[in-house]
Amino acid sequence: MLTSNPSGMPFIGGRFARVDGPLKVTGRAEYSSDYNFPGLLYAVPVCATISTGKITHMDTSHAIKMPGVHEIFTRANIGPLQRVPKHNHGQMILDEHRPPLADDVIRYWGQYVAVVVADTFEQATAAARRVHVEYDAHTPDVRMAMTTGGKTDIDSHRGDTQTGFSTAPVKIDQTYSTPIETHNPIELHASVATWDGHNFTLYETTQSIMNHRRVMAAMLGVPVERMRIVMKFLGSGFGGKLWPWPHALLAAAAARNLERPIKLVVSRKMMFEDVGHRPNTQQRMRLGADHDGRLLSLQQDYLCSTAPNENNKEPCGEATPFLYSTPNLRVTGGLVRRDIAPSTAMRGPGAVPGLFAVESAMDELAVALDMDPVQLRQRNEPKIDESRNVPFSSRHMSECLSEGAKKFGWDKRNPKIGSMREGDTILGWGMASCAWMAARLPADVSVELHADNTARVLSATQDIGTGTYTVLAQLVAEYTGIPLDRITVDIGDSKLPPGPLSGGSMVTASVIPATKQAAEAALHQVMQAATQPGAAFAGTAMDELRVENGRVRRKGDAGNGRSLGSILADAHLDRVSGKGSSKSSSKDADADKLSFHSYGTHFVEVRWQPRIARLRVHRLVTMIDGGRIINERTARNQIEGAIVMGVGMALFEQTEYDARSGAPINSNLADYLVATHADQPALDVTFLDYPDYALNPLGARGVGEIGLAGVAPAIANAVYHATGVRVRQLPIRIEDLLQSRVSV
Amino acid sequence: MQAFQFMRANSIQHAIGAAAHASTAQQGASVRYVAGGTTLLDLMKLDVEYPQLVIDINRLPLGEVEHTATGLKIGALVRNADLAQHPVVKRDYPVLSEALLSGASGQLRNMATTSGNLLQRTRCMYFRDTAMACNKRQPGSGCAAIAGVNRMLAVLGTSEHCIATNPSDMNVALMALDASVVIHGLRGERQVPIGEFFVLPGGDPQRENVLEPGDLITHVLLPAPPAGTRSHYLKLRDRASYEFALASAAVAVQVVDGHIQHVRVALGGVGTRPWRSPEAEQALKGRAPNETAFTAAAEAALRDARPQSQNAFKIELARRCLRHALATATA
């Protein structure tokens, strides 16, 4: 378990406040839409009011004459926007490949058909409403129910599931579904685009400045050297801001065409229409077990919706193949086309909806076996990753199960439905396990040491609100001994050494090797300066020296030594700079020999008041096996925030599409419900803190997503325990629970 | 939002005079009064409302709560947050305080006013989206909600033209308190009982109340409650805060010698207007306050409910809500 400083490393593992916290709470942090430049104009898109069909006529003649309007861009005058190939070796990722305004075809409700540029936001908005568009509309297909139509892919396969299932004495065969969920970070997507006639500088809401740079350069037809992306602070993204969206191209094209800075902030309504969502899924689960609960077969056949022209898959089998031991397993996935905008990644893509099905089905199996659900999972704990026949790098799921149960008080659970009561309130106890990938992306990092005893770390990665600024400062502090308040973190700018994108919970693990290497390279230069003739340690071999607390000493010397800065000052060096570069973990020598993942369990208590049909999530105990925790405070914040998001996923979140128009109709924060403060249960999060040294020198993995995985099934399982109602279609709603026969 | 003229009223007569030339005081009015702005500005940004003239009434002397011999006189501009915390409201009209505090958020309650809340507009998603058919917003265009996403919409008082829910919590409490609305207009002052203030949608859903051009709500009057009356507001919704009611109940009950003597029952979240239920009151009057009577009242209150494709559950939810509110108020 995590103690204040388990590693003996002063800057690793403790509770460190965010180094950027003061900037945020005093309003000085500049978010992308905060940038203003002389001559800046505002762009507001015109959105289609059909879901499928064609534009037959567009009249901008009235709108263009309205006060303050500079230009209205349509297909006719937006200028060149290139299409990037769908297959480009992951170099240019985006989820909507069609450049905006490329043709007259409408493929989803809210698609941009024009963009108005005016002196003020209000003028542009008023004029956008006056652009008159006529359509030839077809009937959209936005049905949520899906049937297998096209081909399905086999994501994972071992043994013979057909025989394994059909001969199993205990079977579960159920279908689970999750709705379309829309990312709702408080910060809206925004672009502030500038063009100096030669170079673009784009201030973007992006989780990946380097990918954004490559995509925008290609689509705007300029070399990447003439494209700079800046993103200093993000008001969260949850995956919705991983890849570029059409509004960014509209802003950049308008800046190019008018040679003026352009600001485009999408509305909350457009957040539901134009910048992605998690697609709905439908998953048939077939589990077969013997009477002792040993899994004989596990099948997951999932479908997810995708836009007419894209093949964005929600890989629901992400965590399935290695979660449990079973000789027979098959995961298949298929796409079903709907007239809905392109989907994208949302926190824990694939695993999060996938685990709702897997872990709900496991609970149903436990009920069918009359076995405790914790015991069922312990019984099926695998010794190796059976999908690849390789050992786990570091897996402590069994401890997550046993310690979580102990902390929660699970042994007091009466499995009988509706049996646990407090007055008029029925308590429901449920649990679920979770897992998420662990990997490193390539990373370049520079570390500078300055003569004033400060340091600076540079990398073109970004902090999406998770704590990357703080973690990078901690790493430099750890490797140089320079305290946190003397370290500047310079990220969020594509002119810096290329760093990793912020997705997949990979940034922390990715930057550790490169930062270590860069810090050591910089320290090496200090040592060279320290040992050169006339310097403080002249005549001493470099390997006779050591660095501690930002000072250089001879080994075994009790003296105070010399500060790094004073050595540089003596050598008339303003600064030294070290470079670090690390590869993707897929290129590691043992990449094929180990299975890297994080694990966890959630134990939930819900409270059900049948008299008033009120369900609330009361408390959660969560165990996370996420490698070494670098910053206990920011990590806990990630897990707790994810759990609250999980409460929303379980009980509230669902984007609803109007069947006739195809519009996402609850496109605002009053009608699309997310968890409020009052919905937050008491949270008790524990990090096991076992380092995973096969992934990086500090043994860190990542904790951005795993906290969401498993929450919804744990809640659904608790709801079943309280009410006897098994909800297989999220979100769990009052109308489902009114079916409960449990009374008080 | 479309461009508009803005003026500040310096007297009630000034406001009325400036507003009186409009052709309607209902949906699409060319003149609108603005107080807290929590509904109007929203709808103007959505182009659902597009007044040419907006009259700011915040400087009018209508911000006081007066405790009179006959009850309470609440100024039109009293903020929801202040009204909810007013000591006499908390003591004599707890149903009103509870209703106000169950609505919106702290920030909104600091802005929203008593008269503004009386005129709070429906949250029907089709009303709020100008791309959709809506008879309330655009008479004759049809009702997209009836065959659409209608989980939140009304089951009582609907018509084939409109099923929009009145979303207010405060108004439901006012129904249970026999409030009346003081209106100043071109022809002077009049008092309208709250039960007559709101009109059913029928074939004319753009009309929501009795207000005519120039009419300015100046006060809400609450009579003193019958001695020993206990009142309660219960709101049921998906999440714990900041959501409109799926079903709510406001009850005021006076029990004398073990029998219900005076009773008022109103429901929220289920009606096209704040829904007073004389049927439920009839079922309770003279009866002992017990589960049998509450069940009979709940059945009576929802007897005429007509569900849509997604909101049949509201009927059972409203029944449970009313039973529990009555049980709480008489416990």
Interface residues (C-beta under 8 A of the other chain):
Chain A: T49 E122 T125 A126 R129 R611 I612 A613 R614 R616 L651 F652 E656 D658 A659 R660 S661 A663 I665 N666 N668 A670 D671 L673 A675 T676 H677 A678 D679 R733 I734 E735 L738
Chain B: M1 Q2 A3 D47 R123 M125 Y126 R128 D129 A131 M132 A144 A147 G148 V149 M152 L234 L236 D238 R239 A240 S241 Y242 E243 F244 L246 A312 F313 E316 L317 R320 C321 R323 H324
